[in-house]
């Protein structure tokens, strides 16, 4: 069972808005239609520069939300948790890659987890499983009582990097 920090829950939400004002609006960029016929949409609020050549982002292929990291120098992206490497096969996926990589040229500095952290959750009744997607495959388990970084929330699930790659832990 986990809970957000009991020190100032409203402040955590306020800090997330102050750090990532674009996330509060959650804008989408329609990139076009993929080679398989599905619409490709990029969640602009998810874009985070992580190095001089890499950008984390979330996109939708039809109804499926996909967590990814673009390698802008190599012109490919990797999807998580499967770590599959993709190259553009349609104008839509090329547009998607161009859009997320354009954030490198906007003077955005790479963000470290300490600087981009949206909040902290406290695991007070372990074990708690961290999953690849909500109700997805288990990546690892939090086995001791303590705090974990959280970077957002999707319904009843918090987004965390506790296992290394982005994962989800249920708020219960």
Secondary structure, 3 states (H helix, E strand, C coil): CEEECCCCHHHHHHHHHHHCHHHHHCCEEEEEECCCCCEEEEEEEEEEECCCCEEEEEEEECCEEEEEEEECCCCEEEEECCCEEECCCCHHHHHHHHHHHHHHHHCCCCCCHHHHCCEEEEECCCCEEEECCCCCCEEEEECCCEEEEECEEECCEEEECCCCCCEEEECC
